Amino acid sequence: MPKADKLEPTRIADQLRRAFDGQAWHGDSLLEILKGVTAAQASAHPVKNAHSIWELVLHIAAWDGVARRRMTGVPVKELSAKKNFPPVTDTSNAAWTKTLEHLHQVHVELVAAVEKFPEKSLLHQVPGKKGAHYTFYYMLHGIVQHELYHAGQIALLKKV
């Protein structure tokens, strides 16, 4: 049982893990959806003017990293277009494997940071963000929603 001052960070970390790794209430997690996706599938653009699976994976990793940096007090406001949806320049199987490993590593680091985050700090405003509503609590729940939103897009792209 987590300590009383860690209950909510533990719950949020659990939601992040479930959205990413599995046993999510809604259905398949991000990794479950990505299972079996090849580099060719990941780099394809089957829907005109839509991002590829690979681009979405890089985007998810980028924002998981932003959330983690913000938790250390770094005021990350927005990402440049190139960092928000990094371009895929190498579409080899090795590069796809490396991308998935990067996604997993960034996510593990985020979950670990959430587990250590002081519960009393959850209601503090995120550095560099405006609006009293933009607390760490809001941001971390948003990251869960963000991963699931893009997981849904990836699931649809897999079917096209």
N, C-alpha and C positions, 0 to 999 in steps of 0.2 A: 504494500500500500504506500503510495507517495506521501511525503510529508505535507502537512496542511498548507504550507506556503508554496507548494509546487503542484497543487491539484489542477489548476487551470492550464499551466504550461504542459503538464503531462497529458491532459485531455487533447490539447491542440496538437501536440506531437503525435498522439495516437491517430488523430484525424488525418494529419499529413501522411503518416505511414500507410494508413488504409487507402487513401486516395491514390497513392503512388504504388504500393506493393501488393495490396490485396485485402480481401475480407471487408470491402467497403459495402455499406448498406445498399447503395444504389445499383451495384453490379460490378462489372469489370473495372479494375484499377488501370492506371496508365501503363504499368509494366505488363499487365495481362493483355492489354490491347496491343502493345508493341511486340509481344511474343510472336516470333516467326516472320516478322517484317524483314524483308531483304533490303540490301542497299539499293537495288533497282527500284523496289516499291517505294522506299523512303525518299528517293530523289525525284520520283515522278511527279508531274503536275497534271493529274487527270481532270482537274476542274480549272477552267480558265480563270485567271486573275486570283487564284487562291494559293496559299502557301502549301509547300510539300510537307509530308510527314517529317522529313529531316529538319526542315526550317522550323516547324512547330516544336520539335524536340529541343533544338538549340534555343529557341525563344523561352521555353519553360525553364531550362537550365539557367538562362540569363537572369530571369526574374527571381528564381530561387536564390541565386547569388546576390541579387540586389537586396532582397529581404534580409539575408544573413548579414550583409555589410551594414544595413541600416540598424540592425540590432546591436551593432558595436558602436553606434553613434555617428557613423558616416552618413552625411546628408546626400543621398543619391536622389536627385529629383526625377529625371527622366533619362532614358537611354537614347543614344543616337540611333538612326534607322539601321545602321550597320550592326550595332550591338543588340538592338531590339530583335531583329530577325537576321542573324548572321548569315552571310551567303555561304552556300555549300560549294566549295571549289574542288574537292576530291570526293568522287562518288564511289570509291572502291569499297569492297567488303571490310577491309581493315579500317578504313576511315569511319564507316558506320559503327563498327564495333567500338572504336575509340570514342565516338560521340555518345553511344549508350553508356559506356563506362564513365564518361564525364558527367552525364546527366545523373547517374546513380551517385557518384561521389559528391556532387554539389548538393543533392537532396539529403544524403546522409549527414553532411556538415550542417545543413539547415535544421534538420530534426534534432541533432545533438545540441545545437545552440538554443533551440526552443526549450528542450528539456532542462537546460541550465538557466534559462531566463527567469529573473525574479518575478513572481506573480504580481507584486506591487508595481512593477514597471509596465505591466500590460496596458494600463490606462494612461501612460505617458504618451505625449505626442511624438510621432516619428520625426526625427531631424530632417529639415528641409521640406516638409510637407505642410500645406496650409489647411486650415479647417480643424476645429476642435474635435471633430469626429475621427480624424486620421490618427488613431492611436495604434500601438503595436498589436493590440487585440484585434482591431479592425483589419490591419494589414495581414496578420497571420491567417485569419479566417479567409481573407481575400485570396491568399496564396493557395489554400485548399480549393477554393472555388475556381481559381485560375487553372490549376492542374486538371480538374475535372472537366471544365469547359473545353480545353484543348484536347483532352483525351477523347471527348465525344467527337470532335472534328476529325481526329486521327482514325477513330473507328469508322466513320463515314468514308474517309479517303481510302481506307483499306478495302472497302466494298466496291469502290468504283473501278 
